[in-house]
Amino acid sequence: MNTTQKAFQMIKERVPALEYLAEEPLCAHTSFKIGGAAELMLFPKTIAELRAALEVTHALEIKPLILGAGTNVLAPDEGVRGVVIVTRGCLEGIEKVSPTRLVAMAGTTMAKLAMTAQAEGLSGLEFAHGIPGTVGGGIYMNAGAYGGEMKQVAYQTEFMFFDGTMNIMRLEEQELGYRTSTFQKRDCVILRTWFDLVPGDKEEIKKTMQTLAEKRRASQPLELPSAGSFFKRPEGAFAGTLIDQAGLKGYRVGGAAVSEKHAGFVVNLGGATRSDIEQLMHDVQRIVLEKSGFSLEPEVKFL
């Protein structure tokens, strides 16, 4: 019995109802549709189930991999040994705790959060409607689009360390910056976030979300597997523009390609591997640097 198997046995003894999958393909849980099998994948439905799993893995010195909707990650072709904890579809729920404040669990999708805010006549999350990830992932990366970002509306975030203890970070303590947060520097799982919003007209909020959705459909390759914008925006330029100007639209390595529709996106045309994506990334970085002098840094997280 290896350490992961021992962890599973201990977790099931403590939480018999905890859902799990063994040797589950990560490609089924990532938007890139890439990735081999995870040795053990857990789906905690409650904070208590999550704590039990973390306490066991911590005791056995197993560092779990935390996965939300898998929309901004690239999993390895060979899969991962150990424990993967999934929050999407598990730690879900939204609660209105004051006239202008919503609390959303980490596994709740950004789209559902935005639609709930609209239904309550609360403005501030319109930008989040088309972001495919979860609240937890959105906070972890300070997700943003069309001039909006989580930093503008996230009042505080509760999280759990890998030893099962909990804490809260408020306002600036969250260190929400361009695609970063304090949570990236901690061994923890985001549990829920409180959002401070402002009253607005429901129909106007709905129209804004529809307008942004139309912009996305018109400019982004939503029909193909990807992880959204692949590279971070370099200071003084836009990654997509630099890649386009370098003549790299449609550039292909195996099943991976720079999108013909939006050069800032790397897409899986079918059968792409992580190796394909990585080689394409290195080629794009090299050519853009040679032609423009700008260094591109990936926004996507490599598991």
PASEBA-1860 file (N, C-alpha, C; in nm, 3 decimals):
! residues 303
1> MNTTQKAF> 0.084/-0.120/0.000/0.000/0.000/0.000/0.088/0.125/0.000 ~ 0.072/0.210/-0.104/0.152/0.332/-0.107/0.086/0.441/-0.023 ~ 0.150/0.558/-0.017/0.101/0.665/0.071/-0.035/0.717/0.028 ~ -0.057/0.729/-0.102/-0.188/0.776/-0.150/-0.298/0.677/-0.113 ~ -0.273/0.550/-0.130/-0.372/0.448/-0.093/-0.400/0.451/0.057 ~ -0.296/0.473/0.135/-0.314/0.483/0.280/-0.399/0.605/0.315 ~ -0.373/0.716/0.246/-0.451/0.837/0.269/-0.597/0.813/0.235 ~ -0.622/0.746/0.124/-0.759/0.718/0.083/-0.832/0.633/0.187
9> QMIKERVP> -0.765/0.532/0.235/-0.825/0.444/0.337/-0.860/0.524/0.463 ~ -0.770/0.610/0.507/-0.794/0.690/0.627/-0.906/0.792/0.606 ~ -0.909/0.853/0.488/-1.013/0.952/0.459/-1.150/0.885/0.455 ~ -1.160/0.770/0.391/-1.289/0.701/0.380/-1.338/0.653/0.517 ~ -1.246/0.622/0.606/-1.285/0.584/0.742/-1.346/0.703/0.815 ~ -1.292/0.822/0.791/-1.341/0.942/0.857/-1.464/1.000/0.789 ~ -1.467/0.993/0.655/-1.578/1.053/0.579/-1.625/0.951/0.475 ~ -1.706/0.854/0.516/-1.750/0.748/0.424/-1.824/0.800/0.300
17> ALEYLAEE> -1.893/0.915/0.313/-1.973/0.966/0.201/-1.893/1.048/0.101 ~ -1.767/1.073/0.129/-1.687/1.157/0.040/-1.675/1.093/-0.099 ~ -1.710/1.170/-0.202/-1.703/1.119/-0.339/-1.559/1.121/-0.388 ~ -1.524/1.023/-0.471/-1.387/1.014/-0.521/-1.385/0.940/-0.655 ~ -1.274/0.956/-0.726/-1.248/0.879/-0.847/-1.101/0.840/-0.846 ~ -1.071/0.719/-0.882/-0.933/0.673/-0.890/-0.889/0.669/-1.036 ~ -0.764/0.708/-1.060/-0.707/0.711/-1.194/-0.800/0.784/-1.291 ~ -0.846/0.901/-1.249/-0.937/0.981/-1.329/-0.859/1.073/-1.424
25> PLCAHTSF> -0.891/1.071/-1.555/-0.819/1.155/-1.651/-0.838/1.304/-1.622 ~ -0.728/1.376/-1.609/-0.736/1.520/-1.587/-0.790/1.593/-1.710 ~ -0.778/1.532/-1.827/-0.830/1.596/-1.948/-0.982/1.615/-1.941 ~ -1.048/1.538/-1.856/-1.193/1.552/-1.838/-1.228/1.665/-1.742 ~ -1.126/1.724/-1.680/-1.150/1.827/-1.579/-1.074/1.956/-1.608 ~ -1.022/1.970/-1.730/-0.951/2.092/-1.768/-1.005/2.142/-1.901 ~ -1.008/2.275/-1.917/-1.065/2.332/-2.040/-0.977/2.308/-2.162 ~ -0.847/2.280/-2.142/-0.758/2.248/-2.252/-0.783/2.106/-2.305
33> KIGGAAEL> -0.854/2.024/-2.225/-0.879/1.883/-2.259/-0.748/1.806/-2.276 ~ -0.654/1.837/-2.186/-0.522/1.775/-2.187/-0.490/1.726/-2.047 ~ -0.424/1.610/-2.037/-0.379/1.564/-1.906/-0.408/1.417/-1.883 ~ -0.310/1.348/-1.825/-0.326/1.208/-1.792/-0.404/1.188/-1.663 ~ -0.394/1.069/-1.607/-0.477/1.031/-1.493/-0.423/1.085/-1.361 ~ -0.517/1.126/-1.275/-0.485/1.160/-1.136/-0.503/1.034/-1.054 ~ -0.405/1.003/-0.970/-0.410/0.880/-0.891/-0.536/0.874/-0.805 ~ -0.567/0.985/-0.736/-0.687/0.991/-0.652/-0.745/1.130/-0.660
41> MLFPKTIA> -0.872/1.140/-0.699/-0.940/1.268/-0.711/-1.056/1.271/-0.611 ~ -1.059/1.374/-0.527/-1.161/1.387/-0.424/-1.255/1.503/-0.455 ~ -1.383/1.486/-0.418/-1.485/1.586/-0.445/-1.560/1.620/-0.315 ~ -1.497/1.697/-0.225/-1.563/1.730/-0.097/-1.683/1.821/-0.117 ~ -1.797/1.783/-0.059/-1.919/1.863/-0.072/-1.933/1.969/0.036 ~ -1.860/1.953/0.144/-1.871/2.047/0.256/-1.731/2.083/0.306 ~ -1.726/2.190/0.385/-1.600/2.231/0.445/-1.550/2.123/0.540 ~ -1.641/2.055/0.608/-1.602/1.948/0.700/-1.535/1.833/0.625
49> ELRAALEV> -1.589/1.796/0.510/-1.527/1.690/0.429/-1.390/1.734/0.380 ~ -1.380/1.858/0.338/-1.251/1.911/0.292/-1.149/1.907/0.404 ~ -1.189/1.952/0.522/-1.096/1.953/0.636/-1.046/1.812/0.668 ~ -1.136/1.717/0.668/-1.097/1.578/0.698/-0.993/1.529/0.599 ~ -1.015/1.558/0.470/-0.921/1.515/0.366/-0.785/1.583/0.384 ~ -0.788/1.712/0.414/-0.663/1.786/0.429/-0.586/1.743/0.554 ~ -0.657/1.716/0.660/-0.589/1.673/0.782/-0.517/1.540/0.761 ~ -0.579/1.451/0.685/-0.516/1.322/0.657/-0.395/1.340/0.567
57> THALEIKP> -0.411/1.414/0.457/-0.298/1.431/0.365/-0.183/1.506/0.433 ~ -0.217/1.602/0.519/-0.113/1.675/0.591/-0.036/1.581/0.686 ~ -0.109/1.496/0.754/-0.046/1.403/0.847/0.048/1.306/0.775 ~ 0.014/1.272/0.651/0.096/1.180/0.573/0.196/1.253/0.483 ~ 0.204/1.384/0.501/0.298/1.468/0.425/0.273/1.459/0.274 ~ 0.145/1.457/0.238/0.105/1.462/0.097/0.056/1.604/0.069 ~ 0.114/1.668/-0.031/0.068/1.801/-0.071/-0.034/1.785/-0.182 ~ -0.163/1.811/-0.154/-0.265/1.790/-0.257/-0.260/1.898/-0.365
65> LILGAGTN> -0.311/1.862/-0.480/-0.328/1.957/-0.590/-0.472/2.004/-0.588 ~ -0.494/2.136/-0.587/-0.629/2.192/-0.581/-0.673/2.233/-0.721 ~ -0.790/2.187/-0.761/-0.841/2.214/-0.895/-0.984/2.267/-0.887 ~ -1.008/2.381/-0.952/-1.143/2.435/-0.958/-1.210/2.385/-1.085 ~ -1.232/2.478/-1.180/-1.291/2.438/-1.308/-1.184/2.397/-1.409 ~ -1.057/2.414/-1.373/-0.950/2.373/-1.463/-0.941/2.458/-1.588 ~ -0.983/2.585/-1.579/-0.988/2.670/-1.698/-0.861/2.750/-1.722 ~ -0.768/2.749/-1.630/-0.647/2.827/-1.648/-0.523/2.744/-1.615
73> VLAPDEGV> -0.534/2.613/-1.640/-0.424/2.523/-1.606/-0.392/2.430/-1.723 ~ -0.268/2.378/-1.719/-0.225/2.280/-1.817/-0.170/2.161/-1.740 ~ -0.237/2.049/-1.752/-0.200/1.928/-1.678/-0.097/1.847/-1.756 ~ -0.015/1.769/-1.686/0.087/1.688/-1.754/0.027/1.568/-1.827 ~ 0.089/1.534/-1.939/0.043/1.420/-2.018/0.048/1.290/-1.940 ~ 0.147/1.278/-1.851/0.163/1.155/-1.774/0.073/1.149/-1.651 ~ -0.006/1.254/-1.629/-0.094/1.258/-1.513/-0.018/1.296/-1.388 ~ -0.081/1.280/-1.272/-0.018/1.314/-1.145/-0.039/1.202/-1.045
81> RGVVIVTR> 0.064/1.172/-0.970/0.052/1.078/-0.859/0.016/1.159/-0.734 ~ -0.063/1.101/-0.648/-0.103/1.172/-0.528/-0.251/1.208/-0.529 ~ -0.285/1.316/-0.460/-0.425/1.352/-0.436/-0.459/1.484/-0.505 ~ -0.568/1.483/-0.579/-0.623/1.604/-0.640/-0.758/1.632/-0.574 ~ -0.777/1.754/-0.526/-0.904/1.794/-0.463/-0.974/1.892/-0.555 ~ -1.096/1.857/-0.597/-1.174/1.939/-0.689/-1.282/2.015/-0.613 ~ -1.293/2.146/-0.640/-1.395/2.227/-0.571/-1.516/2.257/-0.659 ~ -1.498/2.260/-0.791/-1.611/2.291/-0.878/-1.719/2.184/-0.865
89> GCLEGIEK> -1.841/2.228/-0.852/-1.952/2.134/-0.837/-1.959/2.074/-0.699 ~ -1.870/2.117/-0.610/-1.866/2.062/-0.474/-1.892/2.174/-0.373 ~ -1.794/2.258/-0.351/-1.811/2.369/-0.256/-1.887/2.481/-0.326 ~ -2.018/2.465/-0.331/-2.102/2.560/-0.406/-2.201/2.632/-0.315 ~ -2.248/2.747/-0.364/-2.354/2.819/-0.293/-2.327/2.968/-0.289 ~ -2.435/3.045/-0.293/-2.428/3.192/-0.286/-2.533/3.238/-0.185 ~ -2.493/3.331/-0.099/-2.585/3.383/0.002/-2.578/3.535/0.003 ~ -2.693/3.599/0.012/-2.698/3.745/0.026/-2.701/3.777/0.175
97> VSPTRLVA> -2.596/3.843/0.225/-2.584/3.866/0.369/-2.612/4.011/0.409 ~ -2.628/4.098/0.311/-2.668/4.237/0.338/-2.726/4.291/0.208 ~ -2.785/4.409/0.207/-2.844/4.461/0.083/-2.748/4.469/-0.035 ~ -2.618/4.483/-0.007/-2.522/4.496/-0.117/-2.406/4.397/-0.109 ~ -2.420/4.293/-0.031/-2.308/4.198/-0.015/-2.352/4.055/-0.039 ~ -2.276/3.985/-0.124/-2.298/3.843/-0.151/-2.178/3.763/-0.102 ~ -2.204/3.642/-0.054/-2.097/3.549/-0.018/-2.109/3.430/-0.111 ~ -1.999/3.398/-0.178/-2.000/3.286/-0.273/-1.895/3.184/-0.236
105> MAGTTMAK> -1.934/3.056/-0.236/-1.841/2.948/-0.210/-1.745/2.933/-0.329 ~ -1.626/2.879/-0.301/-1.519/2.874/-0.400/-1.553/2.793/-0.524 ~ -1.635/2.689/-0.510/-1.667/2.605/-0.624/-1.778/2.659/-0.713 ~ -1.837/2.771/-0.675/-1.941/2.835/-0.755/-1.879/2.894/-0.881 ~ -1.945/2.880/-0.994/-1.889/2.937/-1.117/-1.903/3.089/-1.116 ~ -1.812/3.152/-1.185/-1.816/3.298/-1.197/-1.944/3.343/-1.268 ~ -1.986/3.265/-1.365/-2.107/3.298/-1.439/-2.229/3.298/-1.346 ~ -2.239/3.196/-1.261/-2.352/3.188/-1.168/-2.349/3.303/-1.069
113> LAMTAQAE> -2.231/3.340/-1.024/-2.218/3.453/-0.932/-2.267/3.581/-0.998 ~ -2.224/3.605/-1.121/-2.264/3.725/-1.193/-2.414/3.728/-1.217 ~ -2.472/3.614/-1.252/-2.617/3.608/-1.277/-2.697/3.628/-1.149 ~ -2.646/3.578/-1.038/-2.713/3.598/-0.909/-2.710/3.746/-0.871 ~ -2.597/3.811/-0.892/-2.586/3.954/-0.863/-2.685/4.033/-0.949 ~ -2.695/3.997/-1.076/-2.791/4.065/-1.165/-2.934/4.046/-1.118 ~ -2.968/3.926/-1.077/-3.104/3.897/-1.030/-3.137/3.974/-0.903 ~ -3.033/4.006/-0.825/-3.053/4.082/-0.701/-3.044/4.233/-0.726
121> GLSGLEFA> -3.021/4.273/-0.850/-3.009/4.415/-0.880/-2.880/4.474/-0.826 ~ -2.771/4.396/-0.830/-2.642/4.441/-0.779/-2.540/4.445/-0.892 ~ -2.471/4.557/-0.903/-2.374/4.579/-1.010/-2.232/4.568/-0.958 ~ -2.141/4.530/-1.048/-2.000/4.519/-1.013/-1.938/4.390/-1.063 ~ -2.021/4.293/-1.098/-1.971/4.163/-1.142/-2.006/4.132/-1.288 ~ -2.047/4.234/-1.361/-2.084/4.210/-1.500/-1.968/4.148/-1.579 ~ -1.847/4.193/-1.553/-1.729/4.143/-1.624/-1.709/3.993/-1.604 ~ -1.756/3.940/-1.492/-1.731/3.800/-1.456/-1.823/3.702/-1.527
129> HGIPGTVG> -1.927/3.751/-1.592/-2.028/3.663/-1.650/-1.970/3.567/-1.752 ~ -1.873/3.611/-1.831/-1.818/3.525/-1.935/-1.689/3.455/-1.897 ~ -1.643/3.474/-1.774/-1.521/3.406/-1.731/-1.558/3.264/-1.689 ~ -1.499/3.161/-1.749/-1.546/3.024/-1.730/-1.507/2.956/-1.600 ~ -1.422/3.017/-1.519/-1.374/2.951/-1.399/-1.465/2.962/-1.279 ~ -1.412/2.923/-1.164/-1.485/2.930/-1.038/-1.445/3.053/-0.958 ~ -1.522/3.080/-0.853/-1.491/3.192/-0.764/-1.352/3.173/-0.702 ~ -1.323/3.052/-0.658/-1.193/3.026/-0.598/-1.079/3.054/-0.694
137> GGIYMNAG> -1.092/3.006/-0.816/-0.991/3.031/-0.917/-0.983/3.178/-0.953 ~ -1.100/3.244/-0.954/-1.104/3.386/-0.986/-1.030/3.471/-0.884 ~ -1.044/3.434/-0.757/-0.972/3.504/-0.651/-0.824/3.470/-0.655 ~ -0.794/3.344/-0.672/-0.655/3.298/-0.675/-0.575/3.373/-0.782 ~ -0.637/3.396/-0.899/-0.570/3.461/-1.011/-0.608/3.608/-1.026 ~ -0.697/3.658/-0.938/-0.754/3.792/-0.957/-0.802/3.805/-1.102 ~ -0.895/3.719/-1.138/-0.948/3.717/-1.274/-1.011/3.850/-1.310 ~ -1.002/3.882/-1.438/-1.061/4.007/-1.484/-1.084/4.006/-1.633
145> AYGGEMKQ> -1.166/4.100/-1.678/-1.194/4.115/-1.821/-1.268/4.247/-1.843 ~ -1.242/4.308/-1.958/-1.313/4.429/-1.998/-1.315/4.538/-1.890 ~ -1.200/4.557/-1.827/-1.187/4.665/-1.730/-1.230/4.631/-1.589 ~ -1.285/4.512/-1.568/-1.326/4.471/-1.434/-1.234/4.362/-1.382 ~ -1.220/4.353/-1.252/-1.140/4.246/-1.191/-1.191/4.219/-1.051 ~ -1.157/4.102/-1.000/-1.205/4.061/-0.868/-1.162/4.159/-0.759 ~ -1.046/4.217/-0.775/-0.993/4.312/-0.678/-1.091/4.425/-0.647 ~ -1.171/4.462/-0.746/-1.261/4.575/-0.730/-1.381/4.544/-0.640
153> VAYQTEFM> -1.412/4.416/-0.624/-1.536/4.380/-0.553/-1.517/4.280/-0.439 ~ -1.399/4.218/-0.429/-1.375/4.116/-0.325/-1.342/4.184/-0.192 ~ -1.433/4.176/-0.096/-1.412/4.237/0.035/-1.321/4.151/0.123 ~ -1.352/4.022/0.131/-1.269/3.933/0.211/-1.283/3.789/0.162 ~ -1.182/3.709/0.193/-1.180/3.570/0.149/-1.140/3.481/0.266 ~ -1.220/3.376/0.286/-1.188/3.275/0.388/-1.120/3.158/0.319 ~ -1.017/3.104/0.383/-0.943/2.994/0.323/-0.898/2.895/0.431 ~ -0.859/2.777/0.386/-0.815/2.672/0.476/-0.674/2.630/0.440
161> FFDGTMNI> -0.585/2.633/0.540/-0.449/2.584/0.518/-0.452/2.432/0.501 ~ -0.346/2.377/0.447/-0.341/2.235/0.421/-0.340/2.151/0.549 ~ -0.322/2.215/0.666/-0.330/2.139/0.792/-0.472/2.141/0.850 ~ -0.567/2.205/0.778/-0.706/2.207/0.822/-0.746/2.331/0.900 ~ -0.651/2.418/0.935/-0.687/2.542/1.005/-0.736/2.645/0.904 ~ -0.816/2.741/0.955/-0.879/2.839/0.867/-0.838/2.981/0.903 ~ -0.850/3.071/0.805/-0.817/3.211/0.826/-0.895/3.296/0.726 ~ -0.895/3.427/0.748/-0.963/3.521/0.658/-0.866/3.634/0.624
169> MRLEEQEL> -0.864/3.672/0.498/-0.790/3.789/0.452/-0.888/3.893/0.401 ~ -0.872/4.018/0.444/-0.962/4.124/0.404/-0.894/4.226/0.313 ~ -0.970/4.281/0.223/-0.928/4.394/0.140/-0.785/4.378/0.089 ~ -0.695/4.472/0.125/-0.558/4.470/0.074/-0.479/4.348/0.118 ~ -0.519/4.284/0.228/-0.449/4.164/0.275/-0.450/4.053/0.170 ~ -0.551/4.055/0.084/-0.561/3.952/-0.020/-0.455/3.969/-0.129 ~ -0.394/4.089/-0.133/-0.288/4.119/-0.229/-0.330/4.085/-0.372 ~ -0.450/4.127/-0.407/-0.499/4.102/-0.542/-0.434/4.200/-0.639
177> GYRTSTFQ> -0.357/4.145/-0.732/-0.290/4.225/-0.834/-0.311/4.162/-0.969 ~ -0.233/4.206/-1.069/-0.252/4.152/-1.203/-0.220/4.003/-1.205 ~ -0.324/3.922/-1.211/-0.319/3.776/-1.215/-0.242/3.716/-1.097 ~ -0.255/3.780/-0.981/-0.187/3.727/-0.864/-0.268/3.757/-0.738 ~ -0.233/3.689/-0.630/-0.297/3.710/-0.500/-0.207/3.650/-0.393 ~ -0.235/3.682/-0.269/-0.157/3.626/-0.159/-0.174/3.474/-0.150 ~ -0.284/3.423/-0.203/-0.313/3.280/-0.191/-0.219/3.195/-0.276 ~ -0.156/3.256/-0.374/-0.058/3.183/-0.456/0.070/3.155/-0.377
185> KRDCVILR> 0.088/3.226/-0.268/0.208/3.208/-0.186/0.182/3.121/-0.064 ~ 0.062/3.065/-0.054/0.025/2.987/0.064/-0.023/2.848/0.024 ~ 0.006/2.749/0.108/-0.049/2.615/0.089/-0.189/2.615/0.148 ~ -0.287/2.644/0.065/-0.423/2.660/0.117/-0.527/2.633/0.009 ~ -0.652/2.625/0.052/-0.767/2.612/-0.037/-0.861/2.729/-0.007 ~ -0.897/2.805/-0.107/-0.994/2.913/-0.089/-1.131/2.850/-0.065 ~ -1.202/2.901/0.036/-1.333/2.846/0.072/-1.449/2.931/0.021 ~ -1.443/3.062/0.049/-1.551/3.151/0.006/-1.505/3.295/0.011
193> TWFDLVPG> -1.575/3.379/-0.065/-1.541/3.521/-0.073/-1.666/3.606/-0.057 ~ -1.650/3.716/0.017/-1.755/3.815/0.034/-1.735/3.924/-0.070 ~ -1.841/3.958/-0.144/-1.833/4.059/-0.250/-1.918/4.180/-0.214 ~ -1.856/4.298/-0.218/-1.926/4.424/-0.197/-1.965/4.482/-0.332 ~ -2.095/4.499/-0.354/-2.146/4.545/-0.482/-2.227/4.673/-0.462 ~ -2.280/4.727/-0.570/-2.360/4.850/-0.561/-2.496/4.827/-0.628 ~ -2.600/4.890/-0.578/-2.732/4.873/-0.639/-2.731/4.921/-0.785 ~ -2.805/4.849/-0.867/-2.814/4.887/-1.008/-2.944/4.839/-1.068
201> DKEEIKKT> -2.972/4.885/-1.187/-3.094/4.844/-1.257/-3.073/4.706/-1.318 ~ -3.163/4.614/-1.288/-3.147/4.475/-1.334/-3.135/4.465/-1.486 ~ -3.217/4.540/-1.557/-3.215/4.532/-1.703/-3.086/4.590/-1.761 ~ -3.038/4.699/-1.701/-2.914/4.759/-1.748/-2.795/4.665/-1.724 ~ -2.796/4.600/-1.607/-2.690/4.504/-1.575/-2.693/4.389/-1.675 ~ -2.813/4.341/-1.705/-2.831/4.231/-1.800/-2.782/4.270/-1.939 ~ -2.813/4.393/-1.982/-2.770/4.440/-2.113/-2.617/4.447/-2.120 ~ -2.556/4.493/-2.012/-2.409/4.501/-2.010/-2.348/4.363/-2.023
209> MQTLAEKR> -2.403/4.265/-1.952/-2.351/4.128/-1.960/-2.370/4.072/-2.100 ~ -2.483/4.101/-2.163/-2.508/4.052/-2.298/-2.412/4.114/-2.399 ~ -2.383/4.243/-2.380/-2.289/4.312/-2.469/-2.150/4.252/-2.459 ~ -2.107/4.226/-2.335/-1.974/4.166/-2.315/-1.969/4.024/-2.371 ~ -2.080/3.950/-2.357/-2.085/3.814/-2.411/-2.074/3.815/-2.563 ~ -2.137/3.913/-2.627/-2.128/3.925/-2.773/-1.986/3.958/-2.817 ~ -1.919/4.043/-2.739/-1.779/4.076/-2.770/-1.691/3.952/-2.762 ~ -1.714/3.870/-2.660/-1.635/3.748/-2.644/-1.657/3.653/-2.761
217> RASQPLEL> -1.783/3.633/-2.795/-1.814/3.540/-2.905/-1.753/3.587/-3.037 ~ -1.750/3.718/-3.057/-1.699/3.774/-3.182/-1.548/3.769/-3.191 ~ -1.480/3.775/-3.077/-1.334/3.792/-3.080/-1.255/3.674/-3.025 ~ -1.319/3.579/-2.958/-1.245/3.470/-2.894/-1.285/3.334/-2.950 ~ -1.191/3.241/-2.957/-1.219/3.107/-3.013/-1.287/3.016/-2.911 ~ -1.408/3.050/-2.875/-1.479/2.978/-2.770/-1.518/2.836/-2.810 ~ -1.511/2.808/-2.940/-1.552/2.676/-2.989/-1.442/2.572/-2.975 ~ -1.321/2.614/-2.938/-1.209/2.521/-2.927/-1.155/2.516/-2.784
225> PSAGSFFK> -1.104/2.400/-2.741/-1.046/2.391/-2.606/-0.926/2.484/-2.591 ~ -0.926/2.561/-2.484/-0.814/2.651/-2.455/-0.816/2.682/-2.306 ~ -0.724/2.768/-2.264/-0.724/2.813/-2.125/-0.739/2.965/-2.121 ~ -0.812/3.018/-2.219/-0.829/3.163/-2.225/-0.701/3.230/-2.272 ~ -0.679/3.353/-2.230/-0.557/3.425/-2.268/-0.437/3.348/-2.213 ~ -0.347/3.310/-2.302/-0.237/3.223/-2.261/-0.124/3.301/-2.193 ~ -0.098/3.422/-2.242/0.012/3.501/-2.189/-0.038/3.623/-2.111 ~ 0.038/3.663/-2.013/0.008/3.785/-1.939/0.033/3.906/-2.029
233> RPEGAFAG> -0.032/4.016/-1.997/-0.013/4.139/-2.072/0.119/4.205/-2.030 ~ 0.216/4.217/-2.120/0.341/4.283/-2.083/0.320/4.433/-2.069 ~ 0.398/4.495/-1.984/0.383/4.638/-1.962/0.409/4.715/-2.091 ~ 0.310/4.796/-2.129/0.324/4.879/-2.248/0.281/4.813/-2.378 ~ 0.222/4.695/-2.370/0.179/4.627/-2.493/0.070/4.525/-2.460 ~ 0.021/4.459/-2.564/-0.076/4.351/-2.548/-0.019/4.225/-2.611 ~ -0.026/4.115/-2.539/0.034/3.991/-2.587/-0.022/3.949/-2.723 ~ -0.155/3.953/-2.736/-0.217/3.911/-2.861/-0.170/3.993/-2.980
241> TLIDQAGL> -0.156/4.123/-2.959/-0.110/4.212/-3.067/0.033/4.180/-3.107 ~ 0.120/4.160/-3.008/0.259/4.128/-3.035/0.272/3.997/-3.113 ~ 0.191/3.897/-3.074/0.196/3.766/-3.141/0.144/3.779/-3.284 ~ 0.038/3.856/-3.302/-0.018/3.879/-3.435/0.083/3.950/-3.523 ~ 0.146/4.055/-3.470/0.244/4.133/-3.547/0.366/4.049/-3.582 ~ 0.393/3.946/-3.502/0.505/3.856/-3.532/0.469/3.753/-3.638 ~ 0.347/3.760/-3.688/0.303/3.669/-3.794/0.275/3.528/-3.747 ~ 0.234/3.515/-3.619/0.219/3.382/-3.560/0.075/3.332/-3.550
249> KGYRVGGA> -0.021/3.407/-3.599/-0.158/3.355/-3.599/-0.161/3.226/-3.680 ~ -0.217/3.120/-3.621/-0.224/2.993/-3.689/-0.099/2.907/-3.674 ~ 0.004/2.961/-3.611/0.127/2.883/-3.591/0.094/2.756/-3.514 ~ 0.148/2.644/-3.559/0.105/2.515/-3.505/0.222/2.425/-3.467 ~ 0.203/2.356/-3.356/0.294/2.249/-3.313/0.206/2.130/-3.275 ~ 0.212/2.024/-3.354/0.126/1.909/-3.327/-0.021/1.950/-3.330 ~ -0.091/1.917/-3.223/-0.233/1.951/-3.217/-0.260/2.086/-3.153 ~ -0.154/2.162/-3.120/-0.170/2.293/-3.058/-0.145/2.403/-3.160
257> AVSEKHAG> -0.217/2.515/-3.145/-0.201/2.624/-3.240/-0.233/2.758/-3.175 ~ -0.171/2.862/-3.230/-0.211/2.999/-3.195/-0.342/3.023/-3.270 ~ -0.442/3.070/-3.201/-0.574/3.087/-3.261/-0.571/3.184/-3.379 ~ -0.641/3.146/-3.484/-0.657/3.235/-3.600/-0.748/3.353/-3.566 ~ -0.833/3.332/-3.467/-0.933/3.434/-3.431/-0.877/3.537/-3.335 ~ -0.795/3.493/-3.241/-0.737/3.581/-3.139/-0.598/3.527/-3.105 ~ -0.494/3.602/-3.141/-0.357/3.553/-3.127/-0.315/3.536/-2.981 ~ -0.391/3.590/-2.888/-0.359/3.573/-2.747/-0.401/3.438/-2.692
265> FVVNLGGA> -0.473/3.360/-2.773/-0.522/3.229/-2.730/-0.441/3.117/-2.796 ~ -0.407/3.016/-2.718/-0.351/2.893/-2.770/-0.462/2.789/-2.760 ~ -0.488/2.718/-2.869/-0.601/2.625/-2.873/-0.557/2.482/-2.902 ~ -0.640/2.390/-2.859/-0.621/2.248/-2.886/-0.707/2.213/-3.008 ~ -0.642/2.189/-3.121/-0.715/2.158/-3.244/-0.762/2.014/-3.247 ~ -0.715/1.936/-3.150/-0.751/1.794/-3.143/-0.628/1.709/-3.121 ~ -0.623/1.641/-3.007/-0.511/1.554/-2.978/-0.385/1.624/-2.932 ~ -0.393/1.751/-2.898/-0.275/1.823/-2.850/-0.228/1.765/-2.717
273> TRSDIEQL> -0.098/1.765/-2.698/-0.039/1.720/-2.572/0.020/1.841/-2.500 ~ 0.053/1.821/-2.373/0.120/1.928/-2.300/0.253/1.964/-2.367 ~ 0.320/1.863/-2.417/0.447/1.888/-2.487/0.427/1.978/-2.607 ~ 0.318/1.957/-2.682/0.286/2.044/-2.796/0.267/2.188/-2.749 ~ 0.189/2.206/-2.642/0.161/2.339/-2.591/0.289/2.407/-2.545 ~ 0.372/2.334/-2.472/0.496/2.392/-2.420/0.591/2.431/-2.532 ~ 0.603/2.346/-2.635/0.691/2.379/-2.746/0.640/2.501/-2.820 ~ 0.509/2.507/-2.842/0.450/2.623/-2.908/0.476/2.749/-2.825
281> MHDVQRIV> 0.458/2.740/-2.695/0.481/2.854/-2.606/0.624/2.906/-2.619 ~ 0.721/2.813/-2.614/0.862/2.853/-2.624/0.891/2.917/-2.760 ~ 0.833/2.863/-2.866/0.854/2.920/-2.999/0.798/3.062/-3.006 ~ 0.678/3.081/-2.955/0.615/3.213/-2.957/0.696/3.312/-2.874 ~ 0.739/3.271/-2.757/0.819/3.360/-2.672/0.947/3.403/-2.743 ~ 1.014/3.307/-2.807/1.141/3.337/-2.875/1.120/3.432/-2.993 ~ 1.021/3.403/-3.075/0.998/3.484/-3.196/0.950/3.624/-3.160 ~ 0.861/3.635/-3.062/0.812/3.768/-3.021/0.926/3.850/-2.962
289> LEKSGFSL> 1.012/3.787/-2.883/1.126/3.858/-2.825/1.219/3.907/-2.935 ~ 1.244/3.823/-3.034/1.333/3.861/-3.144/1.275/3.976/-3.225 ~ 1.144/3.976/-3.246/1.083/4.075/-3.335/1.040/4.204/-3.266 ~ 1.011/4.196/-3.135/0.959/4.314/-3.068/1.038/4.357/-2.945 ~ 1.117/4.266/-2.891/1.191/4.297/-2.769/1.111/4.273/-2.642 ~ 0.986/4.228/-2.656/0.901/4.201/-2.539/0.913/4.054/-2.498 ~ 0.925/4.033/-2.367/0.925/3.896/-2.313/0.785/3.861/-2.266 ~ 0.733/3.751/-2.315/0.599/3.708/-2.277/0.606/3.604/-2.167
297> EPEVKFL> 0.521/3.624/-2.065/0.515/3.531/-1.953/0.380/3.461/-1.954 ~ 0.378/3.329/-1.941/0.248/3.260/-1.945/0.158/3.296/-1.828 ~ 0.031/3.312/-1.858/-0.070/3.333/-1.755/-0.120/3.198/-1.704 ~ -0.119/3.100/-1.791/-0.164/2.966/-1.758/-0.072/2.903/-1.654 ~ -0.132/2.829/-1.560/-0.055/2.761/-1.456/-0.025/2.617/-1.500 ~ 0.100/2.576/-1.487/0.141/2.442/-1.527/0.138/2.351/-1.403 ~ 0.050/2.253/-1.405/0.040/2.163/-1.290/0.163/2.074/-1.284
END
